[in-house]
């Protein structure tokens, strides 16, 4: 049984490694992809992030207040060979008017995000309160699928990921 757990964990690490190594695909111009940075991880299940514009000009990102920008975060936690997956959902979001609105990040600027994995919009593979411990490895991905609206509005689409080991 312990043997199977190790192989399962190794397979998950391989899969997550592939996700991280192939973590940026985007618009036709690769140099327009944002970069993602974890700025802090709190033991109570909160991850603070920055989405940086490292492109050659302004970068459009869908707002989280519409169907194109909502529920685009994924978090993978690895602890002592076991993995746990978290994803944001729109289950409890009521869109009264759903239009493809976006924010524009100027060259060298950033957007800040706070992910509270204990919030009601987060689903996960485990149970109970979410917490982070020293040594946990977190992989965070921001995933915006290609859509007609992204192309029409020239909004970035793709996946960016980052990884951190909790100190």
Secondary structure, 3 states (H helix, E strand, C coil): CHHHHHHHHHHHHHHHHHHHHCCCEECCCHHHCCEEEEEEEECCCEEEEEEECCCCCCEEEECCCCCCCCCCEEEEEEECCEEEEEEECCCCCCCCCCCCCEEEECCCCEEEEEEECCCCCEEECCCCCCCCCCCCEEEEEEEECCCHHHHHHCCCCEEEEEEEECC
